[in-house]
């Protein structure tokens, strides 16, 4: 039981995502600020890591820091496109992707992490600009996620991606703490 708890804490260092009870303007603004601050927080967290540290998994069987730093912008690019689809189509069906397979593709291994950090900075500027121009009605718009077999509202997705960034940032910062880097 104790080993299962340790593994849960390594996998979900800030806890599993919990859907907020309500989505008022203050909550949405908080999620947008989380999305806004992620690129700089990630850059700061990894700026002193060397190649060995970047190639260390945050947990046994987990992704390396290097893989995480490429996964985050890939995930968030998909999210940004999904917003655009939901804002311009009526409940579109989005395309899921195989994130575990994406991080194994050869481009991940040969691309320096600063390339993906730069991409994340630019993407989050665009994403925050979009989020800040959305109306409360826009946040109610939905898309259908066939992998989850459910409709998701953009307010729900905003909460998920605010959590997603903090989740992976915590993988890195907790690894650094455990390894005393």
C-alpha positions in Angstrom: 0.0 0.0 0.0 2.8 2.4 0.9 4.6 1.6 -2.4 1.3 2.4 -4.3 1.0 5.7 -2.6 4.7 6.6 -3.4 4.0 5.7 -7.1 0.8 7.8 -7.1 2.8 10.8 -5.7 5.5 10.4 -8.3 3.0 10.1 -11.2 0.7 12.9 -9.9 2.8 15.2 -7.8 0.1 17.8 -7.5 -2.7 15.3 -7.4 -5.0 14.0 -10.2 -7.0 16.5 -12.1 -10.3 17.5 -10.4 -12.9 19.3 -12.4 -13.8 22.6 -10.7 -17.3 22.8 -9.3 -18.0 26.1 -11.0 -16.3 28.2 -13.7 -16.6 31.8 -12.8 -14.5 34.6 -14.3 -12.0 34.5 -11.4 -11.4 30.8 -11.9 -11.0 31.2 -15.7 -8.6 34.1 -15.1 -6.6 31.9 -12.7 -6.3 29.2 -15.3 -5.3 31.7 -18.0 -2.5 33.0 -15.6 -1.3 29.4 -15.1 -1.1 28.9 -18.8 0.6 32.3 -19.2 3.3 31.6 -16.6 4.2 28.0 -17.6 6.9 28.7 -20.2 9.0 30.9 -18.0 8.5 28.6 -15.0 9.6 25.6 -17.1 12.6 27.5 -18.5 13.7 28.6 -15.0 13.3 25.0 -13.7 15.6 23.5 -16.3 18.1 26.2 -17.1 20.9 24.7 -15.0 20.3 21.0 -15.9 23.0 19.2 -17.8 22.6 16.5 -20.5 22.6 13.7 -17.9 20.0 15.4 -15.8 17.8 16.2 -18.8 17.9 12.5 -19.7 16.8 11.4 -16.3 13.3 10.0 -15.9 11.1 11.8 -13.3 10.1 8.3 -12.1 11.0 4.7 -12.9 9.3 3.9 -16.2 8.4 7.5 -16.7 9.5 10.1 -19.3 12.8 11.9 -19.1 12.9 15.6 -18.5 14.0 16.0 -22.1 10.9 14.1 -23.3 8.6 16.1 -21.0 10.0 19.4 -22.4 9.0 18.2 -25.9 5.7 16.7 -24.9 4.3 19.8 -23.3 4.4 22.0 -26.4 3.1 19.1 -28.5 0.2 18.6 -26.2 -0.5 22.3 -25.9 -0.3 22.7 -29.7 -3.0 20.1 -30.0 -5.0 22.0 -27.4 -4.7 25.3 -29.2 -5.9 23.8 -32.4 -8.8 22.1 -30.6 -9.9 25.6 -29.2 -9.8 27.0 -32.8 -11.9 24.1 -34.0 -14.4 24.5 -31.2 -14.7 28.2 -31.7 -15.4 27.9 -35.4 -17.4 24.6 -35.7 -20.3 23.2 -33.8 -19.0 20.5 -31.4 -16.3 19.2 -33.7 -14.8 15.7 -33.2 -11.2 16.2 -32.4 -8.3 14.0 -33.3 -6.6 12.2 -30.3 -2.9 11.4 -30.6 -0.6 8.8 -29.1 1.5 10.9 -26.8 3.5 7.9 -25.5 4.5 7.1 -29.1 5.1 10.7 -30.0 7.8 11.1 -27.3 9.5 8.0 -28.7 9.9 9.5 -32.2 13.5 10.2 -33.3 13.0 14.0 -33.6 12.6 14.1 -29.8 16.0 12.7 -29.2 17.8 15.0 -31.6 16.0 18.2 -30.9 17.5 20.4 -28.2 15.0 21.3 -25.4 15.5 25.0 -26.0 13.8 24.6 -29.4 10.6 23.3 -27.6 10.9 25.9 -24.9 11.0 28.6 -27.5 8.0 27.0 -29.2 6.2 26.9 -25.9 6.8 30.6 -25.2 5.4 31.6 -28.6 2.5 29.2 -28.5 1.5 30.4 -25.0 1.5 34.0 -26.1 -0.9 33.1 -29.0 -3.0 30.9 -26.7 -3.3 33.5 -23.9 -4.2 36.1 -26.5 -7.0 33.8 -27.7 -8.2 33.0 -24.2 -8.3 36.6 -23.1 -10.4 37.6 -26.1 -13.0 34.8 -25.6 -16.4 35.6 -24.2 -18.1 33.6 -21.4 -20.2 32.0 -24.1 -17.1 31.0 -26.0 -15.9 29.1 -23.0 -19.1 27.1 -23.0 -18.4 25.9 -26.6 -17.5 22.2 -26.9 -15.7 19.6 -28.9 -16.2 15.8 -28.8 -13.1 13.8 -27.7 -13.5 10.3 -29.2 -10.8 8.8 -27.0 -12.6 9.9 -23.8 -16.0 9.4 -25.5 -17.3 12.6 -24.2 -18.0 16.3 -25.0 -15.7 18.8 -23.3 -16.3 22.5 -22.9 -13.5 25.0 -23.4 -13.9 26.1 -19.8 -13.2 22.5 -18.7 -10.3 22.2 -21.1 -8.8 25.5 -19.8 -8.8 24.0 -16.3 -7.3 20.8 -17.6 -4.4 22.5 -19.4 -3.7 24.8 -16.5 -3.4 21.7 -14.4 -1.4 19.8 -17.1 1.4 22.4 -17.1 1.7 22.5 -13.4 1.6 18.7 -13.3 4.6 18.3 -15.6 6.4 21.3 -14.0 6.1 19.5 -10.7 7.5 16.3 -12.2 10.7 18.3 -13.0 10.9 20.3 -9.8 10.2 17.3 -7.5 12.8 15.3 -9.4 15.3 18.1 -8.9 14.5 18.2 -5.2 14.8 14.4 -4.8 18.1 14.3 -6.7 19.4 17.5 -4.9 20.2 19.2 -8.2 
